[in-house]
Amino acid sequence: MKANEFRKLSAGDLEKKLVDLKKDLFNLRLQHAINQLDNPIRISEVKKDIARVKTLIRENMLKEVAGQ
C-alpha cells in the first residue's frame, strides 16, 4: 500500500494493520526458510509497509502530544 492509503486509516485500524503485516512477515520468513516462497521480494515490501505504518502511528502520537 501507499503511504496515502495508510494515512486514511484511523489509529485503531493502523494498529490492526501493523499486527496483520507482522503476521504476514512471519509467514513469509517461514516459507522462505523451507524454500516454498515464490516471490522473495515480497519480504522487503512487507518490511517497508511495517515501517510506513509505524511512522504514521508515531506521527499521530506526536500530533496528539503537540495538540495538548
All heavy atoms as TSV, in Angstrom:
chain	resi	resn	atom	element	x	y	z
A	1	MET	N	N	0.829	-1.185	0.000
A	1	MET	CA	C	0.000	0.000	0.000
A	1	MET	C	C	0.871	1.246	0.000
A	1	MET	O	O	2.000	1.225	0.458
A	1	MET	CB	C	-0.886	0.032	1.247
A	1	MET	CG	C	-1.974	-1.005	1.280
A	1	MET	SD	S	-2.963	-0.953	2.789
A	1	MET	CE	C	-3.989	0.456	2.453
A	2	LYS	N	N	0.297	2.296	-0.483
A	2	LYS	CA	C	0.979	3.580	-0.483
A	2	LYS	C	C	0.770	4.275	0.860
A	2	LYS	O	O	-0.166	3.974	1.592
A	2	LYS	CB	C	0.406	4.473	-1.592
A	2	LYS	CG	C	0.546	3.907	-2.976
A	2	LYS	CD	C	1.885	4.214	-3.525
A	2	LYS	CE	C	1.954	3.743	-4.971
A	2	LYS	NZ	N	3.152	4.147	-5.612
A	3	ALA	N	N	1.628	5.213	1.159
A	3	ALA	CA	C	1.522	5.948	2.416
A	3	ALA	C	C	0.210	6.733	2.474
A	3	ALA	O	O	-0.389	6.871	3.545
A	3	ALA	CB	C	2.705	6.888	2.580
A	4	ASN	N	N	-0.249	7.238	1.334
A	4	ASN	CA	C	-1.514	7.982	1.314
A	4	ASN	C	C	-2.676	7.099	1.718
A	4	ASN	O	O	-3.614	7.558	2.372
A	4	ASN	CB	C	-1.767	8.563	-0.075
A	4	ASN	CG	C	-0.795	9.664	-0.422
A	4	ASN	OD1	O	-0.254	10.319	0.463
A	4	ASN	ND2	N	-0.567	9.861	-1.703
A	5	GLU	N	N	-2.639	5.843	1.324
A	5	GLU	CA	C	-3.707	4.909	1.688
A	5	GLU	C	C	-3.678	4.622	3.188
A	5	GLU	O	O	-4.724	4.485	3.817
A	5	GLU	CB	C	-3.563	3.615	0.894
A	5	GLU	CG	C	-3.738	3.805	-0.606
A	5	GLU	CD	C	-3.376	2.562	-1.403
A	5	GLU	OE1	O	-3.078	1.516	-0.801
A	5	GLU	OE2	O	-3.397	2.652	-2.637
A	6	PHE	N	N	-2.487	4.549	3.756
A	6	PHE	CA	C	-2.358	4.323	5.189
A	6	PHE	C	C	-2.819	5.548	5.981
A	6	PHE	O	O	-3.350	5.423	7.062
A	6	PHE	CB	C	-0.915	3.996	5.576
A	6	PHE	CG	C	-0.485	2.601	5.204
A	6	PHE	CD1	C	0.675	2.395	4.478
A	6	PHE	CD2	C	-1.217	1.499	5.590
A	6	PHE	CE1	C	1.091	1.123	4.156
A	6	PHE	CE2	C	-0.815	0.222	5.264
A	6	PHE	CZ	C	0.337	0.026	4.546
A	7	ARG	N	N	-2.604	6.749	5.446
A	7	ARG	CA	C	-2.979	7.973	6.151
A	7	ARG	C	C	-4.494	8.080	6.333
A	7	ARG	O	O	-4.959	8.752	7.246
A	7	ARG	CB	C	-2.474	9.205	5.413
A	7	ARG	CG	C	-0.982	9.382	5.498
A	7	ARG	CD	C	-0.551	10.715	4.910
A	7	ARG	NE	N	0.878	10.747	4.679
A	7	ARG	CZ	C	1.787	10.980	5.615
A	7	ARG	NH1	N	1.414	11.177	6.845
A	7	ARG	NH2	N	3.080	10.997	5.314
A	8	LYS	N	N	-5.259	7.428	5.477
A	8	LYS	CA	C	-6.716	7.484	5.560
A	8	LYS	C	C	-7.257	6.613	6.691
A	8	LYS	O	O	-8.405	6.766	7.080
A	8	LYS	CB	C	-7.333	7.037	4.233
A	8	LYS	CG	C	-7.005	7.963	3.086
A	8	LYS	CD	C	-7.545	7.444	1.776
A	8	LYS	CE	C	-7.099	8.321	0.618
A	8	LYS	NZ	N	-7.534	7.774	-0.670
A	9	LEU	N	N	-6.431	5.722	7.235
A	9	LEU	CA	C	-6.878	4.813	8.282
A	9	LEU	C	C	-6.845	5.489	9.648
A	9	LEU	O	O	-6.027	6.382	9.900
A	9	LEU	CB	C	-5.984	3.566	8.303
A	9	LEU	CG	C	-5.954	2.720	7.035
A	9	LEU	CD1	C	-4.949	1.588	7.198
A	9	LEU	CD2	C	-7.321	2.162	6.712
A	10	SER	N	N	-7.710	5.039	10.520
A	10	SER	CA	C	-7.720	5.570	11.886
A	10	SER	C	C	-6.596	4.919	12.694
A	10	SER	O	O	-5.934	3.992	12.227
A	10	SER	CB	C	-9.069	5.287	12.542
A	10	SER	OG	O	-9.226	3.897	12.740
A	11	ALA	N	N	-6.402	5.405	13.913
A	11	ALA	CA	C	-5.329	4.880	14.762
A	11	ALA	C	C	-5.550	3.406	15.079
A	11	ALA	O	O	-4.612	2.602	15.050
A	11	ALA	CB	C	-5.230	5.689	16.046
A	12	GLY	N	N	-6.797	3.025	15.364
A	12	GLY	CA	C	-7.095	1.626	15.646
A	12	GLY	C	C	-6.863	0.734	14.440
A	12	GLY	O	O	-6.353	-0.386	14.563
A	13	ASP	N	N	-7.235	1.237	13.267
A	13	ASP	CA	C	-7.019	0.476	12.039
A	13	ASP	C	C	-5.536	0.321	11.731
A	13	ASP	O	O	-5.101	-0.715	11.214
A	13	ASP	CB	C	-7.719	1.149	10.855
A	13	ASP	CG	C	-9.236	1.079	10.950
A	13	ASP	OD1	O	-9.732	0.174	11.655
A	13	ASP	OD2	O	-9.906	1.905	10.313
A	14	LEU	N	N	-4.751	1.350	12.048
A	14	LEU	CA	C	-3.304	1.257	11.839
A	14	LEU	C	C	-2.692	0.187	12.732
A	14	LEU	O	O	-1.813	-0.566	12.292
A	14	LEU	CB	C	-2.637	2.608	12.106
A	14	LEU	CG	C	-2.796	3.668	11.020
A	14	LEU	CD1	C	-2.225	4.990	11.498
A	14	LEU	CD2	C	-2.131	3.242	9.732
A	15	GLU	N	N	-3.162	0.110	13.965
A	15	GLU	CA	C	-2.655	-0.912	14.887
A	15	GLU	C	C	-2.997	-2.312	14.370
A	15	GLU	O	O	-2.164	-3.221	14.405
A	15	GLU	CB	C	-3.233	-0.709	16.286
A	15	GLU	CG	C	-2.750	0.544	16.978
A	15	GLU	CD	C	-1.289	0.486	17.378
A	15	GLU	OE1	O	-0.741	-0.622	17.516
A	15	GLU	OE2	O	-0.708	1.564	17.555
A	16	LYS	N	N	-4.230	-2.483	13.887
A	16	LYS	CA	C	-4.639	-3.783	13.339
A	16	LYS	C	C	-3.818	-4.129	12.106
A	16	LYS	O	O	-3.405	-5.273	11.919
A	16	LYS	CB	C	-6.121	-3.759	12.980
A	16	LYS	CG	C	-7.038	-3.716	14.167
A	16	LYS	CD	C	-8.488	-3.640	13.741
A	16	LYS	CE	C	-9.401	-3.426	14.931
A	16	LYS	NZ	N	-10.792	-3.222	14.525
A	17	LYS	N	N	-3.579	-3.133	11.258
A	17	LYS	CA	C	-2.800	-3.348	10.040
A	17	LYS	C	C	-1.372	-3.746	10.405
A	17	LYS	O	O	-0.784	-4.615	9.757
A	17	LYS	CB	C	-2.812	-2.073	9.197
A	17	LYS	CG	C	-2.214	-2.226	7.848
A	17	LYS	CD	C	-3.059	-3.117	6.968
A	17	LYS	CE	C	-2.516	-3.157	5.574
A	17	LYS	NZ	N	-3.235	-4.107	4.728
A	18	LEU	N	N	-0.817	-3.135	11.450
A	18	LEU	CA	C	0.536	-3.464	11.881
A	18	LEU	C	C	0.622	-4.917	12.341
A	18	LEU	O	O	1.557	-5.634	11.979
A	18	LEU	CB	C	0.972	-2.517	13.004
A	18	LEU	CG	C	2.383	-2.705	13.544
A	18	LEU	CD1	C	3.416	-2.474	12.454
A	18	LEU	CD2	C	2.625	-1.759	14.706
A	19	VAL	N	N	-0.366	-5.364	13.093
A	19	VAL	CA	C	-0.388	-6.754	13.557
A	19	VAL	C	C	-0.487	-7.703	12.362
A	19	VAL	O	O	0.235	-8.707	12.290
A	19	VAL	CB	C	-1.560	-6.978	14.542
A	19	VAL	CG1	C	-1.744	-8.453	14.843
A	19	VAL	CG2	C	-1.327	-6.200	15.819
A	20	ASP	N	N	-1.350	-7.370	11.407
A	20	ASP	CA	C	-1.507	-8.216	10.219
A	20	ASP	C	C	-0.217	-8.278	9.403
A	20	ASP	O	O	0.172	-9.348	8.916
A	20	ASP	CB	C	-2.645	-7.694	9.332
A	20	ASP	CG	C	-4.006	-7.880	9.967
A	20	ASP	OD1	O	-4.139	-8.723	10.886
A	20	ASP	OD2	O	-4.945	-7.174	9.532
A	21	LEU	N	N	0.440	-7.147	9.251
A	21	LEU	CA	C	1.685	-7.123	8.482
A	21	LEU	C	C	2.779	-7.928	9.175
A	21	LEU	O	O	3.567	-8.611	8.507
A	21	LEU	CB	C	2.143	-5.678	8.267
A	21	LEU	CG	C	1.341	-4.876	7.251
A	21	LEU	CD1	C	1.732	-3.406	7.319
A	21	LEU	CD2	C	1.530	-5.416	5.854
A	22	LYS	N	N	2.831	-7.863	10.502
A	22	LYS	CA	C	3.834	-8.647	11.228
A	22	LYS	C	C	3.569	-10.145	11.074
A	22	LYS	O	O	4.511	-10.930	10.949
A	22	LYS	CB	C	3.861	-8.246	12.698
A	22	LYS	CG	C	4.531	-6.903	12.926
A	22	LYS	CD	C	4.657	-6.601	14.398
A	22	LYS	CE	C	5.412	-5.305	14.622
A	22	LYS	NZ	N	5.629	-5.039	16.045
A	23	LYS	N	N	2.305	-10.526	11.062
A	23	LYS	CA	C	1.968	-11.938	10.837
A	23	LYS	C	C	2.361	-12.363	9.423
A	23	LYS	O	O	2.899	-13.456	9.222
A	23	LYS	CB	C	0.476	-12.167	11.048
A	23	LYS	CG	C	0.051	-12.143	12.486
A	23	LYS	CD	C	-1.450	-12.372	12.618
A	23	LYS	CE	C	-1.896	-12.247	14.059
A	23	LYS	NZ	N	-3.362	-12.389	14.201
A	24	ASP	N	N	2.093	-11.480	8.456
A	24	ASP	CA	C	2.477	-11.777	7.080
A	24	ASP	C	C	3.989	-11.953	6.955
A	24	ASP	O	O	4.462	-12.869	6.275
A	24	ASP	CB	C	2.025	-10.663	6.135
A	24	ASP	CG	C	0.528	-10.641	5.920
A	24	ASP	OD1	O	-0.143	-11.650	6.249
A	24	ASP	OD2	O	0.021	-9.613	5.414
A	25	LEU	N	N	4.742	-11.064	7.612
A	25	LEU	CA	C	6.195	-11.150	7.555
A	25	LEU	C	C	6.685	-12.455	8.170
A	25	LEU	O	O	7.580	-13.117	7.616
A	25	LEU	CB	C	6.829	-9.955	8.273
A	25	LEU	CG	C	8.347	-9.892	8.252
A	25	LEU	CD1	C	8.865	-9.815	6.822
A	25	LEU	CD2	C	8.836	-8.704	9.059
A	26	PHE	N	N	6.095	-12.850	9.284
A	26	PHE	CA	C	6.477	-14.116	9.914
A	26	PHE	C	C	6.230	-15.281	8.958
A	26	PHE	O	O	7.094	-16.146	8.782
A	26	PHE	CB	C	5.684	-14.319	11.201
A	26	PHE	CG	C	5.926	-15.663	11.842
A	26	PHE	CD1	C	7.078	-15.897	12.566
A	26	PHE	CD2	C	5.007	-16.684	11.701
A	26	PHE	CE1	C	7.311	-17.135	13.144
A	26	PHE	CE2	C	5.231	-17.922	12.271
A	26	PHE	CZ	C	6.383	-18.156	12.996
A	27	ASN	N	N	5.054	-15.292	8.335
A	27	ASN	CA	C	4.722	-16.379	7.405
A	27	ASN	C	C	5.639	-16.376	6.190
A	27	ASN	O	O	6.049	-17.442	5.709
A	27	ASN	CB	C	3.263	-16.287	6.972
A	27	ASN	CG	C	2.319	-16.638	8.088
A	27	ASN	OD1	O	2.649	-17.441	8.962
A	27	ASN	ND2	N	1.145	-16.029	8.089
A	28	LEU	N	N	5.970	-15.200	5.684
A	28	LEU	CA	C	6.878	-15.124	4.540
A	28	LEU	C	C	8.271	-15.633	4.902
A	28	LEU	O	O	8.908	-16.350	4.115
A	28	LEU	CB	C	6.965	-13.689	4.027
A	28	LEU	CG	C	5.730	-13.167	3.302
A	28	LEU	CD1	C	5.855	-11.670	3.065
A	28	LEU	CD2	C	5.519	-13.896	1.994
A	29	ARG	N	N	8.749	-15.266	6.090
A	29	ARG	CA	C	10.067	-15.750	6.519
A	29	ARG	C	C	10.063	-17.260	6.708
A	29	ARG	O	O	11.039	-17.940	6.381
A	29	ARG	CB	C	10.476	-15.068	7.817
A	29	ARG	CG	C	10.915	-13.652	7.624
A	29	ARG	CD	C	11.326	-13.037	8.924
A	29	ARG	NE	N	11.945	-11.729	8.717
A	29	ARG	CZ	C	12.078	-10.830	9.661
A	29	ARG	NH1	N	11.664	-11.076	10.890
A	29	ARG	NH2	N	12.644	-9.670	9.405
A	30	LEU	N	N	8.960	-17.787	7.211
A	30	LEU	CA	C	8.844	-19.233	7.384
A	30	LEU	C	C	8.861	-19.936	6.028
A	30	LEU	O	O	9.572	-20.934	5.846
A	30	LEU	CB	C	7.564	-19.566	8.144
A	30	LEU	CG	C	7.333	-21.030	8.472
A	30	LEU	CD1	C	8.406	-21.535	9.421
A	30	LEU	CD2	C	5.962	-21.222	9.076
A	31	GLN	N	N	8.111	-19.419	5.089
A	31	GLN	CA	C	8.085	-20.006	3.747
A	31	GLN	C	C	9.459	-19.915	3.096
A	31	GLN	O	O	9.883	-20.835	2.400
A	31	GLN	CB	C	7.063	-19.288	2.868
A	31	GLN	CG	C	5.632	-19.583	3.228
A	31	GLN	CD	C	4.656	-18.784	2.397
A	31	GLN	OE1	O	5.052	-17.974	1.551
A	31	GLN	NE2	N	3.375	-19.001	2.639
A	32	HIS	N	N	10.151	-18.802	3.322
A	32	HIS	CA	C	11.483	-18.627	2.753
A	32	HIS	C	C	12.465	-19.644	3.348
A	32	HIS	O	O	13.326	-20.183	2.642
A	32	HIS	CB	C	11.976	-17.207	3.002
A	32	HIS	CG	C	13.283	-16.891	2.363
A	32	HIS	ND1	N	13.452	-16.832	1.007
A	32	HIS	CD2	C	14.499	-16.615	2.904
A	32	HIS	CE1	C	14.706	-16.541	0.729
A	32	HIS	NE2	N	15.365	-16.402	1.882
A	33	ALA	N	N	12.319	-19.932	4.624
A	33	ALA	CA	C	13.222	-20.865	5.295
A	33	ALA	C	C	13.050	-22.288	4.776
A	33	ALA	O	O	14.023	-23.052	4.728
A	33	ALA	CB	C	12.995	-20.825	6.795
A	34	ILE	N	N	11.837	-22.637	4.390
A	34	ILE	CA	C	11.610	-24.000	3.901
A	34	ILE	C	C	11.507	-24.047	2.371
A	34	ILE	O	O	11.024	-25.015	1.799
A	34	ILE	CB	C	10.365	-24.631	4.542
A	34	ILE	CG1	C	9.122	-23.800	4.298
A	34	ILE	CG2	C	10.581	-24.834	6.025
A	34	ILE	CD1	C	7.846	-24.428	4.847
A	35	ASN	N	N	11.987	-22.973	1.736
A	35	ASN	CA	C	12.076	-22.884	0.279
A	35	ASN	C	C	10.738	-23.052	-0.438
A	35	ASN	O	O	10.666	-23.678	-1.482
A	35	ASN	CB	C	13.088	-23.899	-0.263
A	35	ASN	CG	C	14.488	-23.584	0.142
A	35	ASN	OD1	O	14.855	-22.412	0.251
A	35	ASN	ND2	N	15.282	-24.606	0.415
A	36	GLN	N	N	9.685	-22.475	0.125
A	36	GLN	CA	C	8.391	-22.501	-0.541
A	36	GLN	C	C	7.932	-21.110	-0.956
A	36	GLN	O	O	6.814	-20.942	-1.422
A	36	GLN	CB	C	7.332	-23.113	0.375
A	36	GLN	CG	C	7.504	-24.588	0.598
A	36	GLN	CD	C	6.374	-25.165	1.425
A	36	GLN	OE1	O	5.575	-24.439	1.998
A	36	GLN	NE2	N	6.315	-26.476	1.476
A	37	LEU	N	N	8.784	-20.122	-0.811
A	37	LEU	CA	C	8.411	-18.753	-1.130
A	37	LEU	C	C	8.625	-18.501	-2.618
A	37	LEU	O	O	9.714	-18.704	-3.150
A	37	LEU	CB	C	9.249	-17.776	-0.304
A	37	LEU	CG	C	8.898	-16.310	-0.427
A	37	LEU	CD1	C	7.467	-16.067	0.023
A	37	LEU	CD2	C	9.847	-15.476	0.409
A	38	ASP	N	N	7.553	-18.054	-3.285
A	38	ASP	CA	C	7.626	-17.808	-4.722
A	38	ASP	C	C	8.273	-16.460	-5.039
A	38	ASP	O	O	9.023	-16.338	-5.994
A	38	ASP	CB	C	6.219	-17.838	-5.343
A	38	ASP	CG	C	5.587	-19.218	-5.257
A	38	ASP	OD1	O	6.335	-20.219	-5.276
A	38	ASP	OD2	O	4.344	-19.278	-5.156
A	39	ASN	N	N	7.970	-15.456	-4.231
A	39	ASN	CA	C	8.449	-14.108	-4.504
A	39	ASN	C	C	9.177	-13.547	-3.279
A	39	ASN	O	O	8.565	-12.936	-2.413
A	39	ASN	CB	C	7.256	-13.212	-4.872
A	39	ASN	CG	C	7.671	-11.848	-5.332
A	39	ASN	OD1	O	8.850	-11.572	-5.483
A	39	ASN	ND2	N	6.691	-10.986	-5.548
A	40	PRO	N	N	10.496	-13.715	-3.197
A	40	PRO	CA	C	11.230	-13.239	-2.029
A	40	PRO	C	C	11.239	-11.715	-1.888
A	40	PRO	O	O	11.483	-11.190	-0.809
A	40	PRO	CB	C	12.642	-13.774	-2.219
A	40	PRO	CG	C	12.714	-14.341	-3.568
A	40	PRO	CD	C	11.349	-14.449	-4.115
A	41	ILE	N	N	10.943	-10.993	-2.943
A	41	ILE	CA	C	10.887	-9.530	-2.876
A	41	ILE	C	C	9.737	-9.083	-1.991
A	41	ILE	O	O	9.764	-8.000	-1.412
A	41	ILE	CB	C	10.772	-8.946	-4.298
A	41	ILE	CG1	C	12.038	-9.272	-5.083
A	41	ILE	CG2	C	10.532	-7.454	-4.277
A	41	ILE	CD1	C	11.968	-8.911	-6.541
A	42	ARG	N	N	8.748	-9.939	-1.840
A	42	ARG	CA	C	7.578	-9.614	-1.014
A	42	ARG	C	C	7.990	-9.355	0.435
A	42	ARG	O	O	7.371	-8.541	1.112
A	42	ARG	CB	C	6.574	-10.772	-1.096
A	42	ARG	CG	C	5.345	-10.590	-0.294
A	42	ARG	CD	C	4.348	-9.688	-0.985
A	42	ARG	NE	N	3.149	-9.614	-0.166
A	42	ARG	CZ	C	2.717	-8.506	0.413
A	42	ARG	NH1	N	3.336	-7.373	0.202
A	42	ARG	NH2	N	1.646	-8.514	1.157
A	43	ILE	N	N	9.064	-10.014	0.907
A	43	ILE	CA	C	9.534	-9.808	2.282
A	43	ILE	C	C	9.931	-8.351	2.483
A	43	ILE	O	O	9.529	-7.718	3.458
A	43	ILE	CB	C	10.712	-10.751	2.620
A	43	ILE	CG1	C	10.224	-12.201	2.643
A	43	ILE	CG2	C	11.350	-10.376	3.946
A	43	ILE	CD1	C	11.323	-13.216	2.823
A	44	SER	N	N	10.698	-7.792	1.567
A	44	SER	CA	C	11.121	-6.400	1.714
A	44	SER	C	C	9.952	-5.439	1.570
A	44	SER	O	O	9.910	-4.393	2.228
A	44	SER	CB	C	12.223	-6.061	0.715
A	44	SER	OG	O	11.745	-6.176	-0.604
A	45	GLU	N	N	8.976	-5.783	0.735
A	45	GLU	CA	C	7.794	-4.933	0.593
A	45	GLU	C	C	7.005	-4.875	1.903
A	45	GLU	O	O	6.555	-3.802	2.315
A	45	GLU	CB	C	6.891	-5.449	-0.523
A	45	GLU	CG	C	7.488	-5.297	-1.908
A	45	GLU	CD	C	6.657	-5.991	-2.977
A	45	GLU	OE1	O	5.691	-6.707	-2.628
A	45	GLU	OE2	O	6.975	-5.814	-4.158
A	46	VAL	N	N	6.861	-6.019	2.551
A	46	VAL	CA	C	6.126	-6.063	3.816
A	46	VAL	C	C	6.896	-5.306	4.894
A	46	VAL	O	O	6.305	-4.584	5.700
A	46	VAL	CB	C	5.840	-7.518	4.239
A	46	VAL	CG1	C	5.262	-7.584	5.631
A	46	VAL	CG2	C	4.899	-8.182	3.242
A	47	LYS	N	N	8.228	-5.424	4.907
A	47	LYS	CA	C	9.036	-4.687	5.881
A	47	LYS	C	C	8.845	-3.184	5.701
A	47	LYS	O	O	8.733	-2.437	6.675
A	47	LYS	CB	C	10.512	-5.022	5.718
A	47	LYS	CG	C	10.922	-6.355	6.273
A	47	LYS	CD	C	12.418	-6.502	6.079
A	47	LYS	CE	C	12.947	-7.794	6.613
A	47	LYS	NZ	N	14.395	-7.907	6.415
A	48	LYS	N	N	8.805	-2.738	4.461
A	48	LYS	CA	C	8.613	-1.310	4.201
A	48	LYS	C	C	7.219	-0.852	4.609
A	48	LYS	O	O	7.046	0.258	5.119
A	48	LYS	CB	C	8.875	-1.003	2.731
A	48	LYS	CG	C	10.338	-1.113	2.364
A	48	LYS	CD	C	10.575	-0.871	0.902
A	48	LYS	CE	C	12.044	-1.079	0.568
A	48	LYS	NZ	N	12.315	-0.909	-0.859
A	49	ASP	N	N	6.226	-1.698	4.387
A	49	ASP	CA	C	4.866	-1.362	4.819
A	49	ASP	C	C	4.798	-1.250	6.344
A	49	ASP	O	O	4.135	-0.361	6.875
A	49	ASP	CB	C	3.859	-2.403	4.329
A	49	ASP	CG	C	3.529	-2.244	2.852
A	49	ASP	OD1	O	3.834	-1.174	2.280
A	49	ASP	OD2	O	2.949	-3.186	2.276
A	50	ILE	N	N	5.496	-2.149	7.037
A	50	ILE	CA	C	5.537	-2.085	8.504
A	50	ILE	C	C	6.167	-0.761	8.943
A	50	ILE	O	O	5.661	-0.090	9.850
A	50	ILE	CB	C	6.305	-3.291	9.089
A	50	ILE	CG1	C	5.488	-4.578	8.897
A	50	ILE	CG2	C	6.640	-3.072	10.552
A	50	ILE	CD1	C	6.230	-5.843	9.256
A	51	ALA	N	N	7.239	-0.373	8.285
A	51	ALA	CA	C	7.899	0.885	8.626
A	51	ALA	C	C	6.977	2.074	8.369
A	51	ALA	O	O	6.930	3.019	9.166
A	51	ALA	CB	C	9.190	1.030	7.832
A	52	ARG	N	N	6.224	2.032	7.275
A	52	ARG	CA	C	5.291	3.119	6.972
A	52	ARG	C	C	4.228	3.238	8.061
A	52	ARG	O	O	3.904	4.337	8.514
A	52	ARG	CB	C	4.619	2.875	5.631
A	52	ARG	CG	C	5.489	3.158	4.441
A	52	ARG	CD	C	4.715	2.985	3.127
A	52	ARG	NE	N	5.625	3.072	2.011
A	52	ARG	CZ	C	6.012	2.030	1.272
A	52	ARG	NH1	N	5.530	0.828	1.525
A	52	ARG	NH2	N	6.860	2.193	0.283
A	53	VAL	N	N	3.676	2.104	8.458
A	53	VAL	CA	C	2.625	2.114	9.465
A	53	VAL	C	C	3.174	2.616	10.795
A	53	VAL	O	O	2.547	3.446	11.465
A	53	VAL	CB	C	1.991	0.710	9.619
A	53	VAL	CG1	C	1.073	0.655	10.809
A	53	VAL	CG2	C	1.236	0.332	8.355
A	54	LYS	N	N	4.353	2.143	11.178
A	54	LYS	CA	C	4.955	2.601	12.435
A	54	LYS	C	C	5.234	4.105	12.397
A	54	LYS	O	O	5.049	4.801	13.395
A	54	LYS	CB	C	6.249	1.842	12.724
A	54	LYS	CG	C	6.036	0.441	13.217
A	54	LYS	CD	C	7.360	-0.189	13.594
A	54	LYS	CE	C	7.160	-1.518	14.265
A	54	LYS	NZ	N	8.441	-2.095	14.713
A	55	THR	N	N	5.656	4.610	11.254
A	55	THR	CA	C	5.914	6.036	11.104
A	55	THR	C	C	4.634	6.837	11.280
A	55	THR	O	O	4.614	7.861	11.968
A	55	THR	CB	C	6.536	6.333	9.730
A	55	THR	OG1	O	7.758	5.613	9.615
A	55	THR	CG2	C	6.790	7.816	9.538
A	56	LEU	N	N	3.548	6.371	10.675
A	56	LEU	CA	C	2.284	7.084	10.795
A	56	LEU	C	C	1.739	7.029	12.221
A	56	LEU	O	O	1.176	8.023	12.708
A	56	LEU	CB	C	1.259	6.513	9.811
A	56	LEU	CG	C	1.564	6.807	8.346
A	56	LEU	CD1	C	0.587	6.077	7.446
A	56	LEU	CD2	C	1.513	8.297	8.081
A	57	ILE	N	N	1.920	5.908	12.890
A	57	ILE	CA	C	1.492	5.811	14.290
A	57	ILE	C	C	2.275	6.810	15.127
A	57	ILE	O	O	1.707	7.517	15.971
A	57	ILE	CB	C	1.669	4.369	14.810
A	57	ILE	CG1	C	0.658	3.435	14.137
A	57	ILE	CG2	C	1.529	4.318	16.327
A	57	ILE	CD1	C	0.897	1.961	14.419
A	58	ARG	N	N	3.563	6.912	14.894
A	58	ARG	CA	C	4.410	7.857	15.630
A	58	ARG	C	C	4.008	9.295	15.324
A	58	ARG	O	O	3.939	10.139	16.226
A	58	ARG	CB	C	5.884	7.624	15.268
A	58	ARG	CG	C	6.837	8.547	15.956
A	58	ARG	CD	C	6.979	8.222	17.400
A	58	ARG	NE	N	7.981	9.109	17.980
A	58	ARG	CZ	C	7.973	9.518	19.224
A	58	ARG	NH1	N	7.044	9.111	20.055
A	58	ARG	NH2	N	8.905	10.322	19.655
A	59	GLU	N	N	3.722	9.603	14.051
A	59	GLU	CA	C	3.288	10.946	13.691
A	59	GLU	C	C	1.997	11.304	14.414
A	59	GLU	O	O	1.852	12.426	14.916
A	59	GLU	CB	C	3.060	11.047	12.179
A	59	GLU	CG	C	4.305	11.138	11.355
A	59	GLU	CD	C	4.016	11.197	9.865
A	59	GLU	OE1	O	2.822	11.264	9.473
A	59	GLU	OE2	O	4.977	11.177	9.100
A	60	ASN	N	N	1.057	10.364	14.477
A	60	ASN	CA	C	-0.205	10.616	15.160
A	60	ASN	C	C	0.016	10.864	16.652
A	60	ASN	O	O	-0.636	11.741	17.236
A	60	ASN	CB	C	-1.167	9.448	14.954
A	60	ASN	CG	C	-1.663	9.356	13.521
A	60	ASN	OD1	O	-1.591	10.313	12.780
A	60	ASN	ND2	N	-2.154	8.196	13.144
A	61	MET	N	N	0.926	10.103	17.255
A	61	MET	CA	C	1.225	10.306	18.676
A	61	MET	C	C	1.828	11.695	18.906
A	61	MET	O	O	1.474	12.368	19.873
A	61	MET	CB	C	2.167	9.222	19.193
A	61	MET	CG	C	1.516	7.880	19.368
A	61	MET	SD	S	2.527	6.516	19.992
A	61	MET	CE	C	4.070	7.198	20.455
A	62	LEU	N	N	2.722	12.112	18.037
A	62	LEU	CA	C	3.352	13.421	18.192
A	62	LEU	C	C	2.352	14.554	17.972
A	62	LEU	O	O	2.432	15.591	18.637
A	62	LEU	CB	C	4.526	13.556	17.226
A	62	LEU	CG	C	5.736	12.681	17.526
A	62	LEU	CD1	C	6.790	12.819	16.430
A	62	LEU	CD2	C	6.324	13.015	18.881
A	63	LYS	N	N	1.405	14.366	17.061
A	63	LYS	CA	C	0.363	15.366	16.851
A	63	LYS	C	C	-0.500	15.518	18.093
A	63	LYS	O	O	-0.886	16.619	18.469
A	63	LYS	CB	C	-0.505	15.000	15.645
A	63	LYS	CG	C	0.139	15.221	14.323
A	63	LYS	CD	C	-0.788	14.834	13.185
A	63	LYS	CE	C	-0.096	14.912	11.856
A	63	LYS	NZ	N	-0.967	14.441	10.758
A	64	GLU	N	N	-0.820	14.385	18.724
A	64	GLU	CA	C	-1.647	14.422	19.935
A	64	GLU	C	C	-0.908	15.131	21.064
A	64	GLU	O	O	-1.495	15.930	21.793
A	64	GLU	CB	C	-2.020	13.007	20.370
A	64	GLU	CG	C	-3.003	12.325	19.453
A	64	GLU	CD	C	-3.263	10.886	19.858
A	64	GLU	OE1	O	-2.822	10.469	20.959
A	64	GLU	OE2	O	-3.919	10.171	19.087
A	65	VAL	N	N	0.367	14.862	21.218
A	65	VAL	CA	C	1.163	15.482	22.270
A	65	VAL	C	C	1.297	16.990	22.006
A	65	VAL	O	O	1.196	17.808	22.919
A	65	VAL	CB	C	2.547	14.818	22.387
A	65	VAL	CG1	C	3.458	15.597	23.312
A	65	VAL	CG2	C	2.389	13.389	22.872
A	66	ALA	N	N	1.519	17.353	20.750
A	66	ALA	CA	C	1.689	18.771	20.404
A	66	ALA	C	C	0.375	19.524	20.566
A	66	ALA	O	O	0.374	20.717	20.881
A	66	ALA	CB	C	2.189	18.906	18.984
A	67	GLY	N	N	-0.742	18.841	20.381
A	67	GLY	CA	C	-2.040	19.476	20.500
A	67	GLY	C	C	-2.461	19.727	21.932
A	67	GLY	O	O	-3.349	20.521	22.204
A	68	GLN	N	N	-1.825	19.080	22.878
A	68	GLN	CA	C	-2.226	19.234	24.284
A	68	GLN	C	C	-1.697	20.472	24.908
A	68	GLN	O	O	-0.808	21.101	24.712
A	68	GLN	CB	C	-1.776	18.025	25.106
A	68	GLN	CG	C	-2.545	16.802	24.747
A	68	GLN	CD	C	-2.097	15.594	25.582
A	68	GLN	OE1	O	-1.173	15.671	26.375
A	68	GLN	NE2	N	-2.763	14.480	25.396
